[in-house]
Amino acid sequence: MLALVARVKNLLLSPGAEWEVIDREEAEPRKLALGYVAPLAAIPTIAIVIGLSVLGVQAGGQWQRAPIVGVLISAGLFFLLAVGGVFVFAFVINWLAPRFKATRNYRQAFKVAAYSITAAMVAGVLTVAPALGVVALLGATYSLYLLFVGAPKVMHAPPESAINYSIVVTFTAILLALVVGLATMLTAAPNGSLFPQLARFQPFGAPPPASAVAVVGPALMPASAGELADGNPPGIATGDLRDAAPPKLAGLDRVAVSVERRGLAGARTIDLGAEYRNGQRFVTLQIVLSKSIADTIGFGGPATSEYDRQTADGYSRRQRAGEAIISEDWDNASRTGSYGRLVDDSFYVRASGGGGILPADLRQVVELFGRQTLAQFEAER
């Protein structure tokens, strides 16, 4: 590990001298990949997971966190492509060498490919905070400089063709990086939207953020479940409050469910969360019973503002309907949105989703959880 840190420091601070040291070293590609490339590639990989699924990002005034499964798949693919890309790039460097009168040697080419990614991978730690993306881009740019300097030195290109060799190799690296990035994005979003499953979610387990939306139609508390639920209908007591979230919902399988109780008996806040998924389609359900939920989500009481905002990107509405407050939003670009209902300033049901889920689906999901669900939550309080 100390040798890895020293190599990183020397490459970043004195690349010319360090490339000369690298040129003289004996290095077996497989060992170099495991001992240097993989640890460096793990830096942005872990940062992606933390940034999207643990810390979350803020967009449109709301905190959003991507479901961990989707992010892990995308981050894992990025890691594999980053490591595998070094092998491919080494092949290209070696293939180009004789065309510029450089020495053809795959082990030397692999050293160039492996060590030139140093700055980009180290700067990848900044992807944990999207706002620092520009700084991370500077790290990637510095990696291109490392490549530009190192390729002719390690591949022993003659002076008359060294510059041209560096230019062609550098442009090849840019193209390969674009392929890796595009492949990762398309895996995260086969329909073309980056992380379409990015659902509005509370950061660090806090109650859900304010969501401005509304709906047309009655906001009555339904007595029980409708056709969207399979198995035990929601709201039917089975001895476990988690069963209030049915095994299937809107044709999706429940993949996660949790219940949190806070406070003293008789005045508890009860928060149920469940995630449903089938392919790219997903729904995140949250049911909260709390005397302070209206203040937490930012609306409630007689002074609640109502509005209806329409933009080219979607809509955001909030409307009082009977004794309930309905909120709804939808983003056309990501094809994600949410629908929520607050009753008596204390009982809040919210569904968010995307990946093929429609606004009408989210409304139907929320309307499944009515008086029977409330009664079960009250009994647990």
DAWOJO-V749765 format. One record per residue. N is the residue number from 1. RES is the residue in one small letter. SS is DSSP state (H for helix, E for strand, C for the rest). PHI is phi in whole degrees, 0 to 359 (NA if undefined). PSI is psi in whole degrees, 0 to 359 (999 if undefined). Layout:
n: {N:N}
res: {RES:RES}
ss: {SS:SS}
phi: {PHI:PHI}
psi: {PSI:PSI}
//
This chain:
n: {1:2:3:4:5:6:7:8:9:10:11:12:13:14:15:16:17:18:19:20:21:22:23:24:25:26:27:28:29:30:31:32:33:34:35:36:37:38:39:40:41:42:43:44:45:46:47:48:49:50:51:52:53:54:55:56:57:58:59:60:61:62:63:64:65:66:67:68:69:70:71:72:73:74:75:76:77:78:79:80:81:82:83:84:85:86:87:88:89:90:91:92:93:94:95:96:97:98:99:100:101:102:103:104:105:106:107:108:109:110:111:112:113:114:115:116:117:118:119:120:121:122:123:124:125:126:127:128:129:130:131:132:133:134:135:136:137:138:139:140:141:142:143:144:145:146:147:148:149:150:151:152:153:154:155:156:157:158:159:160:161:162:163:164:165:166:167:168:169:170:171:172:173:174:175:176:177:178:179:180:181:182:183:184:185:186:187:188:189:190:191:192:193:194:195:196:197:198:199:200:201:202:203:204:205:206:207:208:209:210:211:212:213:214:215:216:217:218:219:220:221:222:223:224:225:226:227:228:229:230:231:232:233:234:235:236:237:238:239:240:241:242:243:244:245:246:247:248:249:250:251:252:253:254:255:256:257:258:259:260:261:262:263:264:265:266:267:268:269:270:271:272:273:274:275:276:277:278:279:280:281:282:283:284:285:286:287:288:289:290:291:292:293:294:295:296:297:298:299:300:301:302:303:304:305:306:307:308:309:310:311:312:313:314:315:316:317:318:319:320:321:322:323:324:325:326:327:328:329:330:331:332:333:334:335:336:337:338:339:340:341:342:343:344:345:346:347:348:349:350:351:352:353:354:355:356:357:358:359:360:361:362:363:364:365:366:367:368:369:370:371:372:373:374:375:376:377:378:379:380:381}
res: {m:l:a:l:v:a:r:v:k:n:l:l:l:s:p:g:a:e:w:e:v:i:d:r:e:e:a:e:p:r:k:l:a:l:g:y:v:a:p:l:a:a:i:p:t:i:a:i:v:i:g:l:s:v:l:g:v:q:a:g:g:q:w:q:r:a:p:i:v:g:v:l:i:s:a:g:l:f:f:l:l:a:v:g:g:v:f:v:f:a:f:v:i:n:w:l:a:p:r:f:k:a:t:r:n:y:r:q:a:f:k:v:a:a:y:s:i:t:a:a:m:v:a:g:v:l:t:v:a:p:a:l:g:v:v:a:l:l:g:a:t:y:s:l:y:l:l:f:v:g:a:p:k:v:m:h:a:p:p:e:s:a:i:n:y:s:i:v:v:t:f:t:a:i:l:l:a:l:v:v:g:l:a:t:m:l:t:a:a:p:n:g:s:l:f:p:q:l:a:r:f:q:p:f:g:a:p:p:p:a:s:a:v:a:v:v:g:p:a:l:m:p:a:s:a:g:e:l:a:d:g:n:p:p:g:i:a:t:g:d:l:r:d:a:a:p:p:k:l:a:g:l:d:r:v:a:v:s:v:e:r:r:g:l:a:g:a:r:t:i:d:l:g:a:e:y:r:n:g:q:r:f:v:t:l:q:i:v:l:s:k:s:i:a:d:t:i:g:f:g:g:p:a:t:s:e:y:d:r:q:t:a:d:g:y:s:r:r:q:r:a:g:e:a:i:i:s:e:d:w:d:n:a:s:r:t:g:s:y:g:r:l:v:d:d:s:f:y:v:r:a:s:g:g:g:g:i:l:p:a:d:l:r:q:v:v:e:l:f:g:r:q:t:l:a:q:f:e:a:e:r}
ss: {C:H:H:H:H:H:H:H:H:H:H:H:H:C:H:H:H:H:H:H:H:H:H:H:C:C:C:C:H:H:H:H:H:H:H:H:H:H:H:H:H:H:H:H:H:H:H:H:H:H:H:H:H:H:H:C:E:E:E:C:C:E:E:E:E:E:C:H:H:H:H:H:H:H:H:H:H:H:H:H:H:H:H:H:H:H:H:H:H:H:H:H:H:H:H:H:H:H:H:H:C:C:C:C:C:H:H:H:H:H:H:H:H:H:H:H:C:H:H:H:H:H:H:H:H:H:H:H:C:H:H:H:H:H:H:H:H:H:H:H:H:H:H:H:H:H:H:H:H:H:H:H:H:H:C:C:C:C:H:H:H:H:H:H:H:H:H:H:H:H:H:H:H:H:H:H:H:H:H:H:H:H:H:H:H:H:H:H:C:C:C:C:C:C:C:C:C:E:E:E:C:C:H:H:H:C:C:C:C:C:C:C:C:C:C:C:C:C:C:C:C:C:C:C:C:C:C:C:E:E:C:C:C:C:C:C:C:C:C:C:H:H:H:H:C:C:C:E:E:C:C:E:E:E:E:E:E:E:E:E:E:E:C:C:C:C:C:C:E:E:E:E:E:E:E:E:E:E:C:C:E:E:E:E:E:E:E:E:E:C:C:C:H:H:H:H:H:C:C:C:C:C:C:C:C:C:E:E:E:E:E:C:C:E:E:E:E:E:E:E:E:C:C:E:E:E:E:E:E:E:E:C:C:C:C:E:E:E:E:E:E:E:E:C:C:C:E:E:E:E:E:E:E:E:C:C:C:C:H:H:H:H:H:H:H:H:H:C:C:C:H:H:H:H:H:H:H:H:H:H:C}
phi: {NA:297:295:296:298:296:296:299:299:293:294:285:264:219:298:300:293:289:296:293:295:298:302:272:280:267:217:269:309:297:294:294:294:285:271:232:295:298:300:291:294:291:297:292:299:294:297:298:296:295:295:270:250:253:283:82:234:253:215:62:81:235:278:228:228:276:304:299:297:297:292:298:297:294:295:297:295:302:299:296:291:296:290:297:297:296:296:295:295:299:299:294:302:292:294:283:309:295:289:239:63:272:279:274:202:297:295:294:297:293:298:299:296:290:278:289:278:307:297:296:290:296:293:298:299:285:291:296:234:307:296:265:301:295:295:298:295:297:297:296:295:293:297:296:294:301:295:300:281:279:303:291:292:283:268:58:285:294:306:291:239:298:296:297:298:298:296:295:296:295:295:296:297:297:297:295:296:296:296:298:296:294:297:295:295:292:290:292:212:301:273:102:260:294:47:297:277:296:253:296:211:280:286:55:77:288:299:297:287:294:234:268:198:202:207:257:124:292:247:278:276:295:287:203:287:250:282:284:262:244:79:294:298:296:91:264:295:232:94:222:298:297:289:295:265:294:298:228:211:54:78:250:272:288:249:200:207:210:228:235:241:230:98:275:304:94:220:286:261:244:231:252:231:214:238:238:208:207:66:277:284:210:222:250:253:223:235:231:242:199:293:254:296:298:292:294:274:94:208:142:81:293:271:301:281:242:202:215:250:241:225:294:269:151:209:213:221:215:209:274:227:66:267:250:245:252:233:207:215:208:245:290:293:270:57:232:187:209:218:224:226:248:237:56:55:218:241:236:237:219:235:234:186:177:69:123:286:259:305:296:295:295:296:297:299:298:289:289:253:237:297:294:296:300:297:293:293:298:296:280:293}
psi: {319:322:322:314:319:320:317:312:315:322:322:325:326:69:321:311:323:325:326:322:316:321:326:350:150:128:127:126:315:315:322:323:317:322:342:307:311:313:321:319:336:337:301:332:311:322:323:314:314:315:319:325:345:301:320:171:157:126:131:30:4:148:138:141:135:143:137:324:312:320:319:320:313:317:320:319:319:316:313:318:324:314:312:326:330:318:316:316:323:320:317:315:316:322:325:337:304:338:345:22:23:168:130:115:110:323:320:318:323:324:318:312:318:314:338:341:359:305:319:317:319:316:343:342:335:348:352:337:105:331:339:14:327:320:319:325:325:324:319:322:321:329:323:324:318:318:316:321:320:326:309:331:310:328:1:48:138:155:323:340:2:316:314:320:316:319:313:317:321:316:326:320:320:315:318:321:321:322:315:314:318:319:320:317:317:329:321:331:83:337:3:349:129:123:65:341:6:106:146:130:151:135:138:36:9:162:163:147:167:133:121:112:170:182:156:133:174:144:52:154:107:151:325:191:159:209:347:341:141:158:216:125:146:146:356:118:130:11:352:120:337:336:352:337:112:159:330:145:128:34:9:150:139:124:348:145:142:154:133:133:130:141:181:155:137:340:31:154:126:127:115:133:140:147:134:141:146:101:230:343:134:153:133:122:138:130:124:133:114:140:339:7:325:317:324:316:353:8:160:159:173:340:9:129:147:142:166:104:127:133:175:338:351:214:161:122:153:135:140:129:106:232:2:160:125:135:145:139:157:137:117:329:311:350:43:158:189:160:130:152:127:126:135:26:20:342:114:127:129:136:131:152:182:201:22:347:137:159:322:327:318:320:317:322:311:320:352:337:101:227:322:321:316:318:321:320:320:320:328:339:999}
//
